[in-house]
Amino acid sequence: MAILICGSFAYDNIMVFPDQFKNHILPEQVHILNVCFVVPEMRREFGGCAGNIAYNLKLLGGDPLPMGAVGHDFGPYAEWLNQCDIPQNHVIRIDDTYTAQAYITTDMDDNQITAFHPGAMSAAHQNRIEEADGVELGIVSPDGRQAMIEHAEQFSKLRIPFVFDPGQGLPMFDVEELKSFIDQATYVTVNDYESRLLQERIGASLQEIARQVDALIVTKGAKGSEIFTDGASIEIPIGPVTDPVDPTGCGDAFRAGLLYGITNGHNWEDIGRLASLMGAINIEQHGTQNHRFTGDEFAERFQESFGYSAF
């Protein structure tokens, strides 16, 4: 059974600033901010939430079905998806615009500054959930604003369980829209910053939000993650990282682990660790779709990382 992944496809232009942003930004002068970061290193990678999640889910042996909108420049990305055996049945092309473009600059503290051009992503609402067959689980990840609203409504109407993953798109929505997302969703996942923003926006604690869904998952970077479910809180450790290289896309890799674990009926302790390990593997390579592993290799690393076998 397929997992429908609603979200963006994008070309990620990733740059590394060989210093710390804080050394070049004067807090008392942010109201007249005018800075230039010289970035000797730059790469262009395949990215976007739908693309990244689908890629990671495929590595795990899942059945990803990405849904998104792309532009006239999507050719190289389409060829890559074909190589990865990831279907494009629900990837529509908008001929008069570009595929979404992200310009990401990372400093030596792994802080990131991102500029994002949505391009064709703004037309993603032209896709309809009911057009996808055999879907057992879905995710609404960062995408065009209208697409996120309509796809959540469609998942709910069709009674297909789904994960609400607002990501950096969270500020696009007002209080009532965020409450509606939570009411419709089966699961909610956010990072620590987004969780604080969500609580502030809707005036509810994490525990109160968790009572409205089957599980609320909050990632905390180097501090691991926390899963709120059935009135309890489960602390999940980080997946051990051999050599951290690039944090870009770790959240998407983590979410692929969540989706795989949910569809395969694992308990939340194992799901959290699986997702955490996916993020760790991602961070050891540049870009978001350059890591590789076999099922046996992943199972062996899980055993080494957490001291028991679950896969």
Secondary structure, DSSP 8 states (H G I E B T S, - for coil): -EEEEE---EEEEEEE-SS-GGGT--GGGGGG-------SEEEEEEE-HHHHHHHHHHHTT--EEEEEEE-TT-HHHHHHHHHTT---TEEEE-TTS--EEEEEEE-TTS-EEEEEE-GGGGGGGGS-GGGS-SEEEEEE-S--HHHHHHHHHHHHHTT--EEE--GGGGGGS-HHHHHHHHHH-SEEEEEHHHHHHHHHHHT--HHHHHTTSSEEEEE-GGG-EEEEETTEEEEE-----SS----TTHHHHHHHHHHHHHHTT--HHHHHHHHHHHHHHHHTSSSSS-----HHHHHHHHHHHHSS---
